[in-house]
Amino acid sequence: MKFSPCISGKCTEGGTHCEGCGRSHEEIAETKQLVGAMVKFAQKMGYDNHEDFVNFVGKSILKKLQNPS
């Protein structure tokens, strides 16, 4: 399955899937929860270099997806 990001201003809440991005509302909700948890963690740690943190997490996730152990 290919990931489709949200399209600003095109999101819908009716039915089982968003008409803007085509993802299920369940998938969107879980993604929002994961992002929220990462934001809370960064805030709790008091990181000032937000971009470095986000880039590190993104690269780490990509590496693990490309090289599953």
CHARMM-style PDB file with segment names, atoms N, HN, CA, C and O in Angstrom:
ATOM      1  N   MET     1       0.855  -1.177   0.000  1.00  0.00      PROA
ATOM      2  CA  MET     1       0.000   0.000   0.000  1.00  0.00      PROA
ATOM      3  C   MET     1       0.897   1.234   0.000  1.00  0.00      PROA
ATOM      4  O   MET     1       1.931   1.257   0.667  1.00  0.00      PROA
ATOM      5  N   LYS     2       0.506   2.237  -0.734  1.00  0.00      PROA
ATOM      6  HN  LYS     2      -0.334   2.218  -1.276  1.00  0.00      PROA
ATOM      7  CA  LYS     2       1.266   3.481  -0.806  1.00  0.00      PROA
ATOM      8  C   LYS     2       0.639   4.515   0.130  1.00  0.00      PROA
ATOM      9  O   LYS     2      -0.581   4.678   0.162  1.00  0.00      PROA
ATOM     10  N   PHE     3       1.493   5.215   0.896  1.00  0.00      PROA
ATOM     11  HN  PHE     3       2.484   5.083   0.870  1.00  0.00      PROA
ATOM     12  CA  PHE     3       1.030   6.269   1.797  1.00  0.00      PROA
ATOM     13  C   PHE     3       0.639   7.499   0.990  1.00  0.00      PROA
ATOM     14  O   PHE     3       1.347   7.901   0.066  1.00  0.00      PROA
ATOM     15  N   SER     4      -0.488   8.088   1.347  1.00  0.00      PROA
ATOM     16  HN  SER     4      -1.063   7.762   2.097  1.00  0.00      PROA
ATOM     17  CA  SER     4      -0.943   9.344   0.748  1.00  0.00      PROA
ATOM     18  C   SER     4      -1.111  10.371   1.856  1.00  0.00      PROA
ATOM     19  O   SER     4      -1.951  10.192   2.738  1.00  0.00      PROA
ATOM     20  N   PRO     5      -0.322  11.449   1.828  1.00  0.00      PROA
ATOM     21  CA  PRO     5      -0.454  12.466   2.870  1.00  0.00      PROA
ATOM     22  C   PRO     5      -1.761  13.240   2.733  1.00  0.00      PROA
ATOM     23  O   PRO     5      -2.383  13.259   1.671  1.00  0.00      PROA
ATOM     24  N   CYS     6      -2.156  13.868   3.815  1.00  0.00      PROA
ATOM     25  HN  CYS     6      -1.651  13.853   4.678  1.00  0.00      PROA
ATOM     26  CA  CYS     6      -3.352  14.710   3.798  1.00  0.00      PROA
ATOM     27  C   CYS     6      -3.156  15.849   2.805  1.00  0.00      PROA
ATOM     28  O   CYS     6      -2.044  16.342   2.613  1.00  0.00      PROA
ATOM     29  N   ILE     7      -4.245  16.251   2.185  1.00  0.00      PROA
ATOM     30  HN  ILE     7      -5.148  15.850   2.340  1.00  0.00      PROA
ATOM     31  CA  ILE     7      -4.234  17.382   1.262  1.00  0.00      PROA
ATOM     32  C   ILE     7      -4.982  18.515   1.956  1.00  0.00      PROA
ATOM     33  O   ILE     7      -6.189  18.428   2.181  1.00  0.00      PROA
ATOM     34  N   SER     8      -4.262  19.564   2.290  1.00  0.00      PROA
ATOM     35  HN  SER     8      -3.282  19.635   2.107  1.00  0.00      PROA
ATOM     36  CA  SER     8      -4.837  20.671   3.046  1.00  0.00      PROA
ATOM     37  C   SER     8      -6.136  21.167   2.418  1.00  0.00      PROA
ATOM     38  O   SER     8      -6.190  21.481   1.229  1.00  0.00      PROA
ATOM     39  N   GLY     9      -7.178  21.230   3.240  1.00  0.00      PROA
ATOM     40  HN  GLY     9      -7.134  20.975   4.206  1.00  0.00      PROA
ATOM     41  CA  GLY     9      -8.466  21.739   2.799  1.00  0.00      PROA
ATOM     42  C   GLY     9      -9.353  20.724   2.101  1.00  0.00      PROA
ATOM     43  O   GLY     9     -10.488  21.045   1.748  1.00  0.00      PROA
ATOM     44  N   LYS    10      -8.866  19.506   1.893  1.00  0.00      PROA
ATOM     45  HN  LYS    10      -7.944  19.245   2.180  1.00  0.00      PROA
ATOM     46  CA  LYS    10      -9.631  18.483   1.175  1.00  0.00      PROA
ATOM     47  C   LYS    10     -10.111  17.358   2.089  1.00  0.00      PROA
ATOM     48  O   LYS    10     -10.770  16.427   1.625  1.00  0.00      PROA
ATOM     49  N   CYS    11      -9.791  17.430   3.377  1.00  0.00      PROA
ATOM     50  HN  CYS    11      -9.256  18.186   3.754  1.00  0.00      PROA
ATOM     51  CA  CYS    11     -10.145  16.355   4.309  1.00  0.00      PROA
ATOM     52  C   CYS    11     -11.657  16.263   4.507  1.00  0.00      PROA
ATOM     53  O   CYS    11     -12.357  17.274   4.568  1.00  0.00      PROA
ATOM     54  N   THR    12     -12.138  15.032   4.606  1.00  0.00      PROA
ATOM     55  HN  THR    12     -11.569  14.211   4.556  1.00  0.00      PROA
ATOM     56  CA  THR    12     -13.550  14.790   4.893  1.00  0.00      PROA
ATOM     57  C   THR    12     -13.646  13.831   6.068  1.00  0.00      PROA
ATOM     58  O   THR    12     -12.733  13.041   6.308  1.00  0.00      PROA
ATOM     59  N   GLU    13     -14.744  13.898   6.795  1.00  0.00      PROA
ATOM     60  HN  GLU    13     -15.486  14.540   6.600  1.00  0.00      PROA
ATOM     61  CA  GLU    13     -14.916  13.037   7.960  1.00  0.00      PROA
ATOM     62  C   GLU    13     -16.015  12.003   7.786  1.00  0.00      PROA
ATOM     63  O   GLU    13     -16.149  11.117   8.631  1.00  0.00      PROA
ATOM     64  N   GLY    14     -16.798  12.080   6.734  1.00  0.00      PROA
ATOM     65  HN  GLY    14     -16.689  12.800   6.049  1.00  0.00      PROA
ATOM     66  CA  GLY    14     -17.875  11.126   6.516  1.00  0.00      PROA
ATOM     67  C   GLY    14     -17.357   9.823   5.937  1.00  0.00      PROA
ATOM     68  O   GLY    14     -16.278   9.776   5.347  1.00  0.00      PROA
ATOM     69  N   GLY    15     -18.137   8.766   6.112  1.00  0.00      PROA
ATOM     70  HN  GLY    15     -19.014   8.804   6.591  1.00  0.00      PROA
ATOM     71  CA  GLY    15     -17.771   7.465   5.564  1.00  0.00      PROA
ATOM     72  C   GLY    15     -16.599   6.844   6.294  1.00  0.00      PROA
ATOM     73  O   GLY    15     -16.269   7.236   7.414  1.00  0.00      PROA
ATOM     74  N   THR    16     -15.982   5.884   5.657  1.00  0.00      PROA
ATOM     75  HN  THR    16     -16.251   5.566   4.747  1.00  0.00      PROA
ATOM     76  CA  THR    16     -14.869   5.174   6.289  1.00  0.00      PROA
ATOM     77  C   THR    16     -13.518   5.746   5.902  1.00  0.00      PROA
ATOM     78  O   THR    16     -12.527   5.533   6.601  1.00  0.00      PROA
ATOM     79  N   HSD    17     -13.471   6.481   4.775  1.00  0.00      PROA
ATOM     80  HN  HSD    17     -14.276   6.653   4.207  1.00  0.00      PROA
ATOM     81  CA  HSD    17     -12.209   7.007   4.274  1.00  0.00      PROA
ATOM     82  C   HSD    17     -12.329   8.497   3.956  1.00  0.00      PROA
ATOM     83  O   HSD    17     -13.399   8.988   3.597  1.00  0.00      PROA
ATOM     84  N   CYS    18     -11.220   9.195   4.096  1.00  0.00      PROA
ATOM     85  HN  CYS    18     -10.350   8.796   4.389  1.00  0.00      PROA
ATOM     86  CA  CYS    18     -11.150  10.613   3.731  1.00  0.00      PROA
ATOM     87  C   CYS    18     -11.179  10.711   2.209  1.00  0.00      PROA
ATOM     88  O   CYS    18     -10.467   9.979   1.522  1.00  0.00      PROA
ATOM     89  N   GLU    19     -11.988  11.600   1.696  1.00  0.00      PROA
ATOM     90  HN  GLU    19     -12.566  12.195   2.254  1.00  0.00      PROA
ATOM     91  CA  GLU    19     -12.062  11.773   0.246  1.00  0.00      PROA
ATOM     92  C   GLU    19     -10.877  12.580  -0.284  1.00  0.00      PROA
ATOM     93  O   GLU    19     -10.620  12.580  -1.488  1.00  0.00      PROA
ATOM     94  N   GLY    20     -10.158  13.264   0.599  1.00  0.00      PROA
ATOM     95  HN  GLY    20     -10.367  13.264   1.577  1.00  0.00      PROA
ATOM     96  CA  GLY    20      -8.992  14.043   0.170  1.00  0.00      PROA
ATOM     97  C   GLY    20      -7.772  13.182  -0.091  1.00  0.00      PROA
ATOM     98  O   GLY    20      -7.167  13.268  -1.160  1.00  0.00      PROA
ATOM     99  N   CYS    21      -7.402  12.345   0.883  1.00  0.00      PROA
ATOM    100  HN  CYS    21      -7.894  12.274   1.751  1.00  0.00      PROA
ATOM    101  CA  CYS    21      -6.186  11.535   0.752  1.00  0.00      PROA
ATOM    102  C   CYS    21      -6.476  10.059   0.490  1.00  0.00      PROA
ATOM    103  O   CYS    21      -5.593   9.321   0.053  1.00  0.00      PROA
ATOM    104  N   GLY    22      -7.709   9.627   0.756  1.00  0.00      PROA
ATOM    105  HN  GLY    22      -8.425  10.226   1.112  1.00  0.00      PROA
ATOM    106  CA  GLY    22      -8.074   8.235   0.522  1.00  0.00      PROA
ATOM    107  C   GLY    22      -7.750   7.286   1.658  1.00  0.00      PROA
ATOM    108  O   GLY    22      -8.053   6.095   1.582  1.00  0.00      PROA
ATOM    109  N   ARG    23      -7.128   7.809   2.724  1.00  0.00      PROA
ATOM    110  HN  ARG    23      -6.882   8.776   2.786  1.00  0.00      PROA
ATOM    111  CA  ARG    23      -6.793   6.939   3.859  1.00  0.00      PROA
ATOM    112  C   ARG    23      -8.022   6.728   4.733  1.00  0.00      PROA
ATOM    113  O   ARG    23      -8.945   7.542   4.740  1.00  0.00      PROA
ATOM    114  N   SER    24      -8.017   5.615   5.471  1.00  0.00      PROA
ATOM    115  HN  SER    24      -7.267   4.954   5.465  1.00  0.00      PROA
ATOM    116  CA  SER    24      -9.129   5.357   6.382  1.00  0.00      PROA
ATOM    117  C   SER    24      -9.051   6.333   7.549  1.00  0.00      PROA
ATOM    118  O   SER    24      -7.974   6.805   7.913  1.00  0.00      PROA
ATOM    119  N   HSD    25     -10.199   6.622   8.120  1.00  0.00      PROA
ATOM    120  HN  HSD    25     -11.073   6.238   7.825  1.00  0.00      PROA
ATOM    121  CA  HSD    25     -10.213   7.524   9.279  1.00  0.00      PROA
ATOM    122  C   HSD    25      -9.486   6.887  10.458  1.00  0.00      PROA
ATOM    123  O   HSD    25      -8.927   7.595  11.295  1.00  0.00      PROA
ATOM    124  N   GLU    26      -9.488   5.563  10.530  1.00  0.00      PROA
ATOM    125  HN  GLU    26      -9.943   4.988   9.849  1.00  0.00      PROA
ATOM    126  CA  GLU    26      -8.745   4.855  11.579  1.00  0.00      PROA
ATOM    127  C   GLU    26      -7.240   5.091  11.409  1.00  0.00      PROA
ATOM    128  O   GLU    26      -6.541   5.379  12.380  1.00  0.00      PROA
ATOM    129  N   GLU    27      -6.749   4.969  10.183  1.00  0.00      PROA
ATOM    130  HN  GLU    27      -7.316   4.735   9.394  1.00  0.00      PROA
ATOM    131  CA  GLU    27      -5.328   5.204   9.914  1.00  0.00      PROA
ATOM    132  C   GLU    27      -4.941   6.642  10.252  1.00  0.00      PROA
ATOM    133  O   GLU    27      -3.897   6.884  10.856  1.00  0.00      PROA
ATOM    134  N   ILE    28      -5.778   7.582   9.863  1.00  0.00      PROA
ATOM    135  HN  ILE    28      -6.627   7.386   9.372  1.00  0.00      PROA
ATOM    136  CA  ILE    28      -5.509   8.998  10.140  1.00  0.00      PROA
ATOM    137  C   ILE    28      -5.454   9.244  11.645  1.00  0.00      PROA
ATOM    138  O   ILE    28      -4.572   9.955  12.127  1.00  0.00      PROA
ATOM    139  N   ALA    29      -6.391   8.658  12.387  1.00  0.00      PROA
ATOM    140  HN  ALA    29      -7.107   8.080  11.996  1.00  0.00      PROA
ATOM    141  CA  ALA    29      -6.429   8.836  13.844  1.00  0.00      PROA
ATOM    142  C   ALA    29      -5.181   8.248  14.500  1.00  0.00      PROA
ATOM    143  O   ALA    29      -4.609   8.862  15.400  1.00  0.00      PROA
ATOM    144  N   GLU    30      -4.757   7.065  14.056  1.00  0.00      PROA
ATOM    145  HN  GLU    30      -5.223   6.566  13.325  1.00  0.00      PROA
ATOM    146  CA  GLU    30      -3.557   6.447  14.632  1.00  0.00      PROA
ATOM    147  C   GLU    30      -2.315   7.266  14.311  1.00  0.00      PROA
ATOM    148  O   GLU    30      -1.432   7.411  15.156  1.00  0.00      PROA
ATOM    149  N   THR    31      -2.240   7.802  13.098  1.00  0.00      PROA
ATOM    150  HN  THR    31      -2.958   7.684  12.411  1.00  0.00      PROA
ATOM    151  CA  THR    31      -1.103   8.631  12.721  1.00  0.00      PROA
ATOM    152  C   THR    31      -1.060   9.896  13.575  1.00  0.00      PROA
ATOM    153  O   THR    31       0.006  10.300  14.040  1.00  0.00      PROA
ATOM    154  N   LYS    32      -2.217  10.519  13.778  1.00  0.00      PROA
ATOM    155  HN  LYS    32      -3.083  10.192  13.400  1.00  0.00      PROA
ATOM    156  CA  LYS    32      -2.281  11.716  14.630  1.00  0.00      PROA
ATOM    157  C   LYS    32      -1.822  11.396  16.045  1.00  0.00      PROA
ATOM    158  O   LYS    32      -1.139  12.204  16.675  1.00  0.00      PROA
ATOM    159  N   GLN    33      -2.194  10.214  16.552  1.00  0.00      PROA
ATOM    160  HN  GLN    33      -2.748   9.557  16.041  1.00  0.00      PROA
ATOM    161  CA  GLN    33      -1.790   9.816  17.898  1.00  0.00      PROA
ATOM    162  C   GLN    33      -0.271   9.649  17.977  1.00  0.00      PROA
ATOM    163  O   GLN    33       0.355  10.101  18.936  1.00  0.00      PROA
ATOM    164  N   LEU    34       0.320   9.003  16.970  1.00  0.00      PROA
ATOM    165  HN  LEU    34      -0.188   8.637  16.191  1.00  0.00      PROA
ATOM    166  CA  LEU    34       1.774   8.821  16.944  1.00  0.00      PROA
ATOM    167  C   LEU    34       2.497  10.161  16.887  1.00  0.00      PROA
ATOM    168  O   LEU    34       3.466  10.376  17.616  1.00  0.00      PROA
ATOM    169  N   VAL    35       2.038  11.051  16.034  1.00  0.00      PROA
ATOM    170  HN  VAL    35       1.252  10.876  15.442  1.00  0.00      PROA
ATOM    171  CA  VAL    35       2.660  12.377  15.915  1.00  0.00      PROA
ATOM    172  C   VAL    35       2.521  13.136  17.232  1.00  0.00      PROA
ATOM    173  O   VAL    35       3.475  13.757  17.699  1.00  0.00      PROA
ATOM    174  N   GLY    36       1.339  13.085  17.824  1.00  0.00      PROA
ATOM    175  HN  GLY    36       0.563  12.581  17.445  1.00  0.00      PROA
ATOM    176  CA  GLY    36       1.116  13.756  19.108  1.00  0.00      PROA
ATOM    177  C   GLY    36       2.031  13.232  20.193  1.00  0.00      PROA
ATOM    178  O   GLY    36       2.542  14.005  21.004  1.00  0.00      PROA
ATOM    179  N   ALA    37       2.245  11.917  20.215  1.00  0.00      PROA
ATOM    180  HN  ALA    37       1.830  11.290  19.556  1.00  0.00      PROA
ATOM    181  CA  ALA    37       3.135  11.318  21.214  1.00  0.00      PROA
ATOM    182  C   ALA    37       4.573  11.787  21.011  1.00  0.00      PROA
ATOM    183  O   ALA    37       5.286  12.043  21.981  1.00  0.00      PROA
ATOM    184  N   MET    38       4.998  11.900  19.761  1.00  0.00      PROA
ATOM    185  HN  MET    38       4.419  11.692  18.973  1.00  0.00      PROA
ATOM    186  CA  MET    38       6.357  12.375  19.494  1.00  0.00      PROA
ATOM    187  C   MET    38       6.512  13.845  19.882  1.00  0.00      PROA
ATOM    188  O   MET    38       7.555  14.239  20.404  1.00  0.00      PROA
ATOM    189  N   VAL    39       5.496  14.649  19.633  1.00  0.00      PROA
ATOM    190  HN  VAL    39       4.649  14.328  19.209  1.00  0.00      PROA
ATOM    191  CA  VAL    39       5.535  16.062  20.023  1.00  0.00      PROA
ATOM    192  C   VAL    39       5.625  16.178  21.542  1.00  0.00      PROA
ATOM    193  O   VAL    39       6.438  16.943  22.060  1.00  0.00      PROA
ATOM    194  N   LYS    40       4.796  15.424  22.253  1.00  0.00      PROA
ATOM    195  HN  LYS    40       4.135  14.802  21.832  1.00  0.00      PROA
ATOM    196  CA  LYS    40       4.825  15.461  23.723  1.00  0.00      PROA
ATOM    197  C   LYS    40       6.187  15.037  24.252  1.00  0.00      PROA
ATOM    198  O   LYS    40       6.699  15.632  25.200  1.00  0.00      PROA
ATOM    199  N   PHE    41       6.777  14.006  23.641  1.00  0.00      PROA
ATOM    200  HN  PHE    41       6.361  13.523  22.871  1.00  0.00      PROA
ATOM    201  CA  PHE    41       8.092  13.539  24.073  1.00  0.00      PROA
ATOM    202  C   PHE    41       9.140  14.635  23.888  1.00  0.00      PROA
ATOM    203  O   PHE    41       9.922  14.906  24.799  1.00  0.00      PROA
ATOM    204  N   ALA    42       9.158  15.266  22.712  1.00  0.00      PROA
ATOM    205  HN  ALA    42       8.522  15.046  21.972  1.00  0.00      PROA
ATOM    206  CA  ALA    42      10.134  16.325  22.444  1.00  0.00      PROA
ATOM    207  C   ALA    42       9.948  17.497  23.403  1.00  0.00      PROA
ATOM    208  O   ALA    42      10.924  18.091  23.862  1.00  0.00      PROA
ATOM    209  N   GLN    43       8.694  17.828  23.705  1.00  0.00      PROA
ATOM    210  HN  GLN    43       7.901  17.345  23.333  1.00  0.00      PROA
ATOM    211  CA  GLN    43       8.420  18.905  24.655  1.00  0.00      PROA
ATOM    212  C   GLN    43       8.869  18.521  26.058  1.00  0.00      PROA
ATOM    213  O   GLN    43       9.441  19.341  26.777  1.00  0.00      PROA
ATOM    214  N   LYS    44       8.613  17.285  26.444  1.00  0.00      PROA
ATOM    215  HN  LYS    44       8.149  16.619  25.859  1.00  0.00      PROA
ATOM    216  CA  LYS    44       9.019  16.807  27.774  1.00  0.00      PROA
ATOM    217  C   LYS    44      10.539  16.852  27.926  1.00  0.00      PROA
ATOM    218  O   LYS    44      11.055  17.185  28.994  1.00  0.00      PROA
ATOM    219  N   MET    45      11.250  16.515  26.850  1.00  0.00      PROA
ATOM    220  HN  MET    45      10.832  16.244  25.983  1.00  0.00      PROA
ATOM    221  CA  MET    45      12.711  16.524  26.874  1.00  0.00      PROA
ATOM    222  C   MET    45      13.262  17.945  26.817  1.00  0.00      PROA
ATOM    223  O   MET    45      14.421  18.179  27.161  1.00  0.00      PROA
ATOM    224  N   GLY    46      12.437  18.889  26.386  1.00  0.00      PROA
ATOM    225  HN  GLY    46      11.496  18.699  26.107  1.00  0.00      PROA
ATOM    226  CA  GLY    46      12.866  20.280  26.301  1.00  0.00      PROA
ATOM    227  C   GLY    46      13.802  20.564  25.142  1.00  0.00      PROA
ATOM    228  O   GLY    46      14.628  21.473  25.219  1.00  0.00      PROA
ATOM    229  N   TYR    47      13.682  19.799  24.070  1.00  0.00      PROA
ATOM    230  HN  TYR    47      13.011  19.060  24.007  1.00  0.00      PROA
ATOM    231  CA  TYR    47      14.551  20.006  22.910  1.00  0.00      PROA
ATOM    232  C   TYR    47      14.324  21.385  22.300  1.00  0.00      PROA
ATOM    233  O   TYR    47      13.185  21.806  22.095  1.00  0.00      PROA
ATOM    234  N   ASP    48      15.413  22.076  22.016  1.00  0.00      PROA
ATOM    235  HN  ASP    48      16.338  21.734  22.183  1.00  0.00      PROA
ATOM    236  CA  ASP    48      15.346  23.365  21.328  1.00  0.00      PROA
ATOM    237  C   ASP    48      15.536  23.187  19.821  1.00  0.00      PROA
ATOM    238  O   ASP    48      15.075  24.006  19.026  1.00  0.00      PROA
ATOM    239  N   ASN    49      16.216  22.111  19.442  1.00  0.00      PROA
ATOM    240  HN  ASN    49      16.590  21.445  20.088  1.00  0.00      PROA
ATOM    241  CA  ASN    49      16.533  21.859  18.030  1.00  0.00      PROA
ATOM    242  C   ASN    49      15.514  20.884  17.433  1.00  0.00      PROA
ATOM    243  O   ASN    49      15.817  19.721  17.169  1.00  0.00      PROA
ATOM    244  N   HSD    50      14.310  21.392  17.231  1.00  0.00      PROA
ATOM    245  HN  HSD    50      14.063  22.337  17.445  1.00  0.00      PROA
ATOM    246  CA  HSD    50      13.199  20.563  16.753  1.00  0.00      PROA
ATOM    247  C   HSD    50      13.493  19.892  15.420  1.00  0.00      PROA
ATOM    248  O   HSD    50      13.182  18.715  15.235  1.00  0.00      PROA
ATOM    249  N   GLU    51      14.085  20.624  14.497  1.00  0.00      PROA
ATOM    250  HN  GLU    51      14.338  21.580  14.647  1.00  0.00      PROA
ATOM    251  CA  GLU    51      14.353  20.055  13.175  1.00  0.00      PROA
ATOM    252  C   GLU    51      15.317  18.881  13.257  1.00  0.00      PROA
ATOM    253  O   GLU    51      15.142  17.887  12.552  1.00  0.00      PROA
ATOM    254  N   ASP    52      16.339  18.982  14.113  1.00  0.00      PROA
ATOM    255  HN  ASP    52      16.481  19.790  14.685  1.00  0.00      PROA
ATOM    256  CA  ASP    52      17.284  17.875  14.269  1.00  0.00      PROA
ATOM    257  C   ASP    52      16.580  16.638  14.821  1.00  0.00      PROA
ATOM    258  O   ASP    52      16.830  15.523  14.364  1.00  0.00      PROA
ATOM    259  N   PHE    53      15.708  16.834  15.793  1.00  0.00      PROA
ATOM    260  HN  PHE    53      15.505  17.740  16.164  1.00  0.00      PROA
ATOM    261  CA  PHE    53      14.969  15.715  16.383  1.00  0.00      PROA
ATOM    262  C   PHE    53      14.079  15.050  15.336  1.00  0.00      PROA
ATOM    263  O   PHE    53      14.089  13.827  15.197  1.00  0.00      PROA
ATOM    264  N   VAL    54      13.311  15.851  14.603  1.00  0.00      PROA
ATOM    265  HN  VAL    54      13.302  16.844  14.716  1.00  0.00      PROA
ATOM    266  CA  VAL    54      12.392  15.311  13.596  1.00  0.00      PROA
ATOM    267  C   VAL    54      13.168  14.594  12.493  1.00  0.00      PROA
ATOM    268  O   VAL    54      12.768  13.514  12.057  1.00  0.00      PROA
ATOM    269  N   ASN    55      14.268  15.181  12.041  1.00  0.00      PROA
ATOM    270  HN  ASN    55      14.593  16.058  12.395  1.00  0.00      PROA
ATOM    271  CA  ASN    55      15.078  14.543  11.001  1.00  0.00      PROA
ATOM    272  C   ASN    55      15.664  13.226  11.484  1.00  0.00      PROA
ATOM    273  O   ASN    55      15.691  12.250  10.736  1.00  0.00      PROA
ATOM    274  N   PHE    56      16.134  13.187  12.727  1.00  0.00      PROA
ATOM    275  HN  PHE    56      16.112  13.980  13.336  1.00  0.00      PROA
ATOM    276  CA  PHE    56      16.688  11.957  13.292  1.00  0.00      PROA
ATOM    277  C   PHE    56      15.633  10.864  13.362  1.00  0.00      PROA
ATOM    278  O   PHE    56      15.884   9.729  12.956  1.00  0.00      PROA
ATOM    279  N   VAL    57      14.460  11.198  13.872  1.00  0.00      PROA
ATOM    280  HN  VAL    57      14.256  12.120  14.201  1.00  0.00      PROA
ATOM    281  CA  VAL    57      13.381  10.211  13.989  1.00  0.00      PROA
ATOM    282  C   VAL    57      12.979   9.705  12.605  1.00  0.00      PROA
ATOM    283  O   VAL    57      12.815   8.501  12.409  1.00  0.00      PROA
ATOM    284  N   GLY    58      12.821  10.607  11.657  1.00  0.00      PROA
ATOM    285  HN  GLY    58      12.954  11.585  11.816  1.00  0.00      PROA
ATOM    286  CA  GLY    58      12.452  10.210  10.300  1.00  0.00      PROA
ATOM    287  C   GLY    58      13.479   9.282   9.670  1.00  0.00      PROA
ATOM    288  O   GLY    58      13.117   8.269   9.071  1.00  0.00      PROA
ATOM    289  N   LYS    59      14.757   9.620   9.802  1.00  0.00      PROA
ATOM    290  HN  LYS    59      15.050  10.442  10.289  1.00  0.00      PROA
ATOM    291  CA  LYS    59      15.816   8.779   9.242  1.00  0.00      PROA
ATOM    292  C   LYS    59      15.869   7.425   9.935  1.00  0.00      PROA
ATOM    293  O   LYS    59      16.098   6.402   9.290  1.00  0.00      PROA
ATOM    294  N   SER    60      15.659   7.417  11.248  1.00  0.00      PROA
ATOM    295  HN  SER    60      15.473   8.248  11.772  1.00  0.00      PROA
ATOM    296  CA  SER    60      15.672   6.155  11.997  1.00  0.00      PROA
ATOM    297  C   SER    60      14.537   5.239  11.552  1.00  0.00      PROA
ATOM    298  O   SER    60      14.737   4.038  11.372  1.00  0.00      PROA
ATOM    299  N   ILE    61      13.355   5.804  11.378  1.00  0.00      PROA
ATOM    300  HN  ILE    61      13.193   6.780  11.524  1.00  0.00      PROA
ATOM    301  CA  ILE    61      12.206   5.014  10.934  1.00  0.00      PROA
ATOM    302  C   ILE    61      12.461   4.468   9.532  1.00  0.00      PROA
ATOM    303  O   ILE    61      12.226   3.287   9.273  1.00  0.00      PROA
ATOM    304  N   LEU    62      12.939   5.314   8.632  1.00  0.00      PROA
ATOM    305  HN  LEU    62      13.130   6.273   8.842  1.00  0.00      PROA
ATOM    306  CA  LEU    62      13.204   4.886   7.260  1.00  0.00      PROA
ATOM    307  C   LEU    62      14.226   3.753   7.228  1.00  0.00      PROA
ATOM    308  O   LEU    62      14.045   2.774   6.504  1.00  0.00      PROA
ATOM    309  N   LYS    63      15.294   3.882   8.006  1.00  0.00      PROA
ATOM    310  HN  LYS    63      15.440   4.678   8.593  1.00  0.00      PROA
ATOM    311  CA  LYS    63      16.334   2.847   8.052  1.00  0.00      PROA
ATOM    312  C   LYS    63      15.755   1.519   8.526  1.00  0.00      PROA
ATOM    313  O   LYS    63      16.065   0.470   7.962  1.00  0.00      PROA
ATOM    314  N   LYS    64      14.918   1.561   9.558  1.00  0.00      PROA
ATOM    315  HN  LYS    64      14.667   2.413  10.016  1.00  0.00      PROA
ATOM    316  CA  LYS    64      14.323   0.332  10.088  1.00  0.00      PROA
ATOM    317  C   LYS    64      13.325  -0.286   9.104  1.00  0.00      PROA
ATOM    318  O   LYS    64      13.212  -1.510   9.032  1.00  0.00      PROA
ATOM    319  N   LEU    65      12.610   0.531   8.356  1.00  0.00      PROA
ATOM    320  HN  LEU    65      12.702   1.525   8.414  1.00  0.00      PROA
ATOM    321  CA  LEU    65      11.678   0.007   7.355  1.00  0.00      PROA
ATOM    322  C   LEU    65      12.422  -0.625   6.176  1.00  0.00      PROA
ATOM    323  O   LEU    65      11.980  -1.630   5.619  1.00  0.00      PROA
ATOM    324  N   GLN    66      13.546  -0.029   5.805  1.00  0.00      PROA
ATOM    325  HN  GLN    66      13.906   0.787   6.257  1.00  0.00      PROA
ATOM    326  CA  GLN    66      14.317  -0.541   4.674  1.00  0.00      PROA
ATOM    327  C   GLN    66      15.168  -1.750   5.040  1.00  0.00      PROA
ATOM    328  O   GLN    66      15.504  -2.564   4.180  1.00  0.00      PROA
ATOM    329  N   ASN    67      15.514  -1.863   6.323  1.00  0.00      PROA
ATOM    330  HN  ASN    67      15.240  -1.202   7.021  1.00  0.00      PROA
ATOM    331  CA  ASN    67      16.364  -2.966   6.793  1.00  0.00      PROA
ATOM    332  C   ASN    67      15.748  -3.624   8.019  1.00  0.00      PROA
ATOM    333  O   ASN    67      16.315  -3.545   9.109  1.00  0.00      PROA
ATOM    334  N   PRO    68      14.600  -4.270   7.863  1.00  0.00      PROA
ATOM    335  CA  PRO    68      13.961  -4.891   9.036  1.00  0.00      PROA
ATOM    336  C   PRO    68      14.840  -6.013   9.594  1.00  0.00      PROA
ATOM    337  O   PRO    68      15.477  -6.757   8.848  1.00  0.00      PROA
ATOM    338  N   SER    69      14.855  -6.110  10.902  1.00  0.00      PROA
ATOM    339  HN  SER    69      14.338  -5.506  11.508  1.00  0.00      PROA
ATOM    340  CA  SER    69      15.688  -7.161  11.513  1.00  0.00      PROA
ATOM    341  C   SER    69      14.864  -8.349  11.918  1.00  0.00      PROA
ATOM    342  OT1 SER    69      15.403  -9.322  12.446  1.00  0.00      PROA
TER     343      SER     69
END
